[in-house]
Structures are given as C-alpha cells and as structure tokens.
Amino acid sequence: MNMEARPVRTAADEAFIKAFAEVGADLPGSANVKAQRAAAFGRFEACGLPTRRVEQWKYTDLRQFLREARPLAAPPGAVERQRANDAGRAFAAIKPRRLVFVDGTFVAEQSDLTKLDDGLTITSLADALAAGDAEVVKRISDSNVSQGDIAYALNTAFMAGGVVIAVEAGKHIARPIHLVFANCAEKPASIFVRSQVSLGAGARLTLLESHEAFGAEEYHVNSAINVDLGEDAELDHVKLGSDAAAAIHVSTTGAVLAAGARLRDFALTSGGAMVRNQLFVTCNGTGAIVDLRGANLLKNRQHADTTLVLDHASPGCQSRELYKSVLDDTARAVFQGKIMVRRKAQKTDARMMSQALLLSETAETDNKPELEIFADDVQCGHGTTCGALDEKMKFYLMARGIPADEAEALLIKAFLGEVIDGISSEGVRVALSAIVDATMDARGH
Amino acid sequence: MTPLLQIKNLQAEIAGKKILHGVNLDIGKGEVHAIMGPNGSGKSTLSYVLAGKPDYDVTGGEVLLDGANILDMAADERAAAGLFLAFQYPLEIPGVTTMTFLRAALNAQRKKRGEPELSSPEILRRVRTEAEKLGIDPEMLRRPVNVGFSGGEKKRAETLQMSLLEPRVCVLDETDSGLDIDALKVVADGVNRLRSPDRSMIVITHYQRLLDYIVPDVVHVFSKGHIVRTGGKELALELEANGYAEYVEEAA
C-alpha cells in the first residue's frame, strides 16, 4: 500500500491553521474571494510550509526560517502611524506619490491620493475585494503567477492590505508611485499584503516599493504583486528591501505581458534575516521585453533568495536577467532562474546571468539555472560567476594612496554598478547608489 | 645631505623564491637614476617591493624615505608619504571612472597628510589642466580606469596620475613598454616636466631608447637581484652596444 508522505505539522503550520480558522471569515472579500482564500489555504494545509525537499525551495528551507508564525498584524494605532512618517525617505528626492502601508494596512490618510494623474485610479485592495471587482478577483489566484507556490497560496489566504492601481490605455504617468511599507508594530507580527497593477495598452508607470522597520524586528512579511501589462505598456518596478535584521520577508511578483509590453524589475536587498524574492513572468504576446535585475548586499547570517520563472509563451520576446550579490561573513545568496521557451515561442532571445562577490571565506552562493526549451530557433543562455575581490586591482588603488577599506568599497560599488546603471530613471539610480554607499560606509565600522 | 631615498641591503622573496639579494641604492633629491638589466633580473620586483605589493616578503634590509622606513607602511601609506609607482602594466578597473579614481586618490593622500580635501570642481580643474598637457582626451576621464585604453593611453594615464599626485619619489617601471615613438615622447615630456630639485626618480628599463628622452644622472646595472655596476649616463650607451651578457656571468 502506498502511503503519501505527509510532513509533520510544525508549530508555525498549526498557528497559521488556527489563525485562518479564527479570522479567515472576517478577511475582506466577496463570496468568490472567500472561496479562493479557502482553496488557497487548503493547498497550504495539505503540505505545510515548504522545506528543502520541495525543489523550488531547495536552498531556502522556509520551514526552518519560519519556526514560529507571528500573529496577524493588528490595525496600526497612532504610535505606529506616527513612526511610518519616517519611512521611504530613500526616494524622497524623486517626490513620488506615496501610498503608505503601516503593518500591512493601507492608510489612506497618510497617502497622497490628491490630484491623481489623468487615467490613474488607485483603490484599496480591501475595498476592491469586498466589492468583488471582477477584474481584481480574476487575478487573485492566477495560475500563471502561483505555479502552485505555497508562499503565494498563503498570501492569497491571508491578504488584507494592499492597493489596486490601474492606468488607462495610452496614459503615461509621469510621477512615480511609491508603495511605502513600514513595519512599526511593537510586537512581531505576520503581515500579508497584496497589490495589483494593471496598465492598459501603451500606458507607462514607474512603481517604487520600500520595506523598512520602525518597531519590532522579528516580523514576517509575505508580500505579493500581480502585474498585468497591456500591449506596448511599460512598467518600471524598483523594490528596496531594507527590512529589520531579524525579519523574514517573502515576496512574489507575478507579471503577464501582452505583445510589445516591457517590464523592468529591480530589487536591492540589504536588510532582513531571510529574504526571498520570487518572480513569475509570462510573455504572453509577441515582442514583449523583460529586464530583471537585482543586487544583494548581505552580511552576518543574512540569506537572500532570488527565484525566477520566466515563461516565453509567445514568439520574438526578449528577456535579460542580471543579479549580483556581495556577501560577507556567513551570508548566503541563492539564485534560481528558470527560463521556459514554449514550442511556439520561436525567435526567443533570453540571457540570464548571476554573479557573486565573496568577501569572506565562509560566505556562500548557490546558483541553479534551468533552461527548458521546446522551440528550435531561439537564443538562450545563462552564466554564473563567483569570486573574491581582485587583489591586483586593490593593490593598484592602494598604490595611489587609497586605503584598503576604501579601495574595497570602490571595487564593490564597481561590481554592483552594472546592475544599477541599467535603471532608466536617474533619480532612482542616484537613490540606489546612495543606499549602496551608505551600506558600504557602514561596513567599514 | 641625506639622500631622499635610501635602499639598504634590501632582500625579498615571493612564494619562498628569493628575488632580491641585497639591493643598496642612495638617491639624492632631484636625481634621476636609471636601473637597467636583463629580463628576470628582479627590476620589477624591486619596484613592487618599494610600492608595497603584498605578494612579496621582505626578508631583510631597509628602505628609508626621508629617513622613515617605508617597509613598515601599507601601500596607501607609502603613496601618501610620496612614493609613486608607474606600473608597467596598469590595471584595468571596470566600473570605476577615471575621474572618480583620481578624486579618491588625491583626497585620500591629502587626508592622510592632514591637508584639507579638495572640492570636486578644484580637482576637475587640476585634472583638466594636466590632461591637456599630456594630450589626454577629456572623454577618457569619464571612462573606467584604463578599460579599453591603448598601451599609449594607459601610460599617459599613469603620467597624469603622477602629475596630479606630485610624489617625491617616482618609480617608473618599464614606462617605455607598449609605446610607439610619438607616445614615448609625450610621456617622456610629461615625466621631464615633473623633474625638480625636490623630486627623485627611478627609471627602470631594458633599453637605452627611453633614456634618450629621460636623461638620467646615474645608471645602474641590475642583475640577479642586486646592483652590479653603477656609472654615468654613458653606461647606458655601453649596455646598448654590448648587451648584458657580461653582467649576467659576472653576477653568477
């Protein structure tokens, strides 16, 4: 008799089950939404948090990292809201439209919802779910995005805060939108946020996102964004992960691109004990262009995992991935990149690269590229490098009077420069460089 | 008068292999000394050991710059103390623009010497002035350090650095290698402009050719890790005519 292996439930699994039983019915959403929540939670309940035995989580055993499930975040009080005023300063010079989330709750009063650009609508996710907005509901459990991923299923079950951003066809939104996530609660909490961004044909938007802490450090964030790009639409998405040193952060971006659409995604991770950025991108129309980049600046025992699934489902699409990690102490960076080229996706041009700079003998990087190609006329490649700082270059800089730590910082910034230089907005580039500089300066002390 | 640079019985090895077998050399202020010798004689090692490259182990001797033993200093401290090595093969540093590099070097040295740092516009002004003298295209300053530079451009860039940093002792390691005759003249002119009563130079080369343009006060023959003969500038011509065979055997 075959017995299905069923993992033993952990304390964290049990806590999520208890929480869903208690509050599941009160989470926002129409009957249809509630049904989707229940179905998603059922998938979680069947297998629990993913362990290293689940191939997609091989190098990031979420069960090990998340031994304890924090209680769901309470609505923020005056103190928490006050603290959130300091959040998202890194992008202040760009003067983006700030949408503020305190412990996952969208706080309209602290957000800038005045004088919305022509063709731009912003709705609270809770309101959209409660109203049963058909477009919103449709995207919740998009199978393109989830691929059966349990962290994403957990997000679907518990999502509460978030926004729905829509840009009408042909509208170029000049002012970037900044999703400011401020984790301010005194007690460690679990925060589930979900946003949706849809751009009509030819529309353009820059979406910034930052995650910071001003309260307890041992919180857990599970964040997801669904992106839907119409024909020739363009989205720039820049995510700044500056979570507290003890935080666990799992983020899912699911994007579907129509013909000629462009997605440029960048993530800079320097905070958090464990950060997983997973991206599921589908090129659903001819000639879509995808550019995914990221940089990890890690030290101590930090662990950052970037997992990509890029589905070339249409002909003539182009994708580029470039991820770089700078790892000190016993930090670890994981890169898993899967490129799928469907049978009809001829003339696909896909290139993926991950690089790591190891600053200590005990740092680690794991790379797992995967190519699944079913078309015969494609260009598809991947590469990975891993190495220490170049001692000859360091000596050259020192021979000109530059002290060792400054020489190292220059070389590290140079290593990361290639990723940041590719960002189209100068203001964003400057902001990110400043963060890298600050992180480097902090390293020396 | 005490020599500006004194090398006393300097011995050094790399990976357990002894390269420098007791080098003795005194260089007075304002003097230019040429060091000539065959391949593998240890000339470049001497330049690296003076500059503080960590691959080499100094096993004996002293190097005094104005009386202070620089062997106790890290490479950056030696640079701030006034030592400059013009590399035979300048390193390419992708991702660091030449201007950023020059600014960092100039201000790091000033800071170490307790001098006020220079503003970016002031540095830019100085860099442009020196670059123009060396026929360096200002566009080059925006490019990453030495990346994609021709052999001539690299040596010009080294000379530019030297002009800006105003060292007290310049060590030129095979500055003529990789240069055509026009580039050699430009670089030599740049070096000659830096000659002054307060600045000393060590010019390392295989060939007499460079010494037609940078005329030395003293010429040393280097073989098997130490100096085997010292003479005036006419010694270079003699070497050019007779080669190094005599010294290689003599030292052996």
Interface residues (C-beta under 8 A of the other chain):
Chain A: E391 K392 M393 F395 Y396 L397 M398 A399 R400 G401 I402 P403 A404 E406 A407 L410 L411 K413 A414 F415 G417 E418
Chain B: A51 G52 K53 P54 A74 A75 D76 R78 A79 A80 F84 L85 F87 P90 L91 I93 P94 G95 V96 T100 F101 A104 A105 L106 A108 Q109 K112 P144 Q161 L165
